[in-house]
Amino acid sequence: MNIIFMGTPDLSVPSLEKLYNENHSIDLVITQPDKRKGRGKKLLPTPVKNKANKLDLEVFQPKNVNSLESIERINKLNPDVIVVVAYGQILKEEILSIPKYGCINVHTSLLPKYRGAAPINWAIINGEKETGVTTMIMEKGLDTGDMLLKEKLVIDDELTVGELHDNLMNMGAELIVKTLEKIEDLKPIPQDDNLSSYAPKMDKTIGKIDWAETKEKIKNLVRGTNPFPGSYSYYKGEKFKIYKVDIDEKLYSGKLGQITDVNNEGIFVKVKNGTIIIKEVQFPGKKKIKVSEYIRGNEIEVGTILGE
């Protein structure tokens, strides 16, 4: 099968590699332009470009994939299918209509739930017990196309978004191969829009902890933003990051967000329906560290209200 592959971040790489290893003909890899990153603002290639170069595949990096130049280049290759995995640009109908089998997207949620940019994060933040991967035929709407195959995954109570991301990106690679193998026989299933929900793009403000929330919601927020964009609060006006928390059933007296105890287990904080134990932190200018290690050389004062 002649394939054009579109993808950009780490999430896309296993799918590209799996298709290549299954001996599909990948005629072109389309990825986002290189970006300047880091303190030195060095121009860096995308993870997909790095992998494509190692596999000796042709790479195309248009600023606008819907430009006339891009459409003409894709048309000339006459692909059977365009596989899209977290590419980062919306495709117009001129491109969607080119391939024989359409443009097939690997989406990291069980559609129609969690359409949008950050389905992995929001599944954990919202306390879902399962998620998965869906392959679908793309159309002009946002993640609204007919579904082809699904694979489910149970979300463990301790799983972080970083860990779930890695599980789903490998699951997606397996699922796109299965989808292409069965493409002639698959019957596309329309999505029920009434069951859909939107997973907006993450930003740094989402990780701010509201200590008036329940212990369950706070733990889900920490898990669903670890490692990106990260959860945080303020200790005596100083912003610090929180990477791991546990739940304690004890009900302490005091105000919401108040530190009720500090020991080797962690920092105990009063919340709406119990106590959160902060286990891993990072203060400005310091590395991420377990609280049990941090308190050996630093004081965390009991009675302080976090967030103030």
Secondary structure, DSSP 8 states (H G I E B T S, - for coil): -EEEEEE-SGGGHHHHHHHHHTT-EEEEEE----EEETTTTEEE--HHHHHHHHTT--EE--S-TTSHHHHHHHHHH--SEEEEES-SS---HHHHTSSTT-EEEEESS-TTSSBSS-HHHHHHHTT-SEEEEEEEE--SSTT-S-EEEEEEEE--TT--HHHHHHHHHHHHHHHHHHHHHTTTT---B---GGG--B-----GGGGB--TTS-HHHHHHHHHHTTTTT-EEEEETTEEEEEEEEEEE----SS-TTBEEEEETTEEEEEETTEEEEEEEEE-TTS--EEHHHHTTTS---TT-BTT-
